[in-house]
Amino acid sequence: MFDIHSLDFSKGSGLIPCIVQDNITLQILMLGYMNQEALQKSLADKRLTFYSRSKQRLWTKGETSGNYLTLISIKHDCDKDTLLARVSPAGPACHTGADTCFNEKNEAAGLEFLETIIQNRKLKPKEGSYTNQLLNAGINKVAQKVGEEAVELVIEAKDNNAELFLGEAADLMYHYLVLLTAKGYSLQDVVKVLRQRHQ
């Protein structure tokens, strides 16, 4: 963990810019400013708090909307005058209702888009959701479904029907992601293991 007192708040008259990035999708959500007190509160509460230049006070993102930004990690740049906070957003990051303050969709480029949906179902269950039915059934049921889908994919791989093969591949990938989520892991955890194997 970095030393707050080593940061250079002087360039911004006591404020330091904080770039906010979704920890899963890696999309940039917004830019805010922190003073030392806002940074200390963010670290203590694990929710991003900024210093509002217009209101001249601290404000925790989501304090009125409920769209908190849960802090996953934070680091400074090489000059120690800018922060990068990786977060898990509870909803749209922008006060306009947009996903980001740059009016972009908060979607990942790869499989993370599906992982985000599954993780959101775990955090905010939706009535009638198949994902929630699986998660509620427990690890054994989810693991069993992964096994069933793997067998179905192997069977389809022996034929030349692209539509059926790709459909089963999608089913296996979906259930695999549900299993990771149910176990409390993410694709990033798996990618980390794969990278370590190929160093």
ABEGO torsion letter per residue (X at the ends): XBBAAABBAAAAGGBBBBBBBBAAAGBBABBBBBBAAAAAAAAAAGBBBBBBAAAGBBBBBGAAAGBBBBBABBBBBAAGABBBBBBBBAEBABAAGBABAAGBBBBBABAAAAAAAAAAAAABBBBGBAAAAAAAAEAAAAAAAAAAAAAAAAAAAABABAAAAAAAAAAAAAAAAAAAAAAGBBAAAAAAAAAAAAX
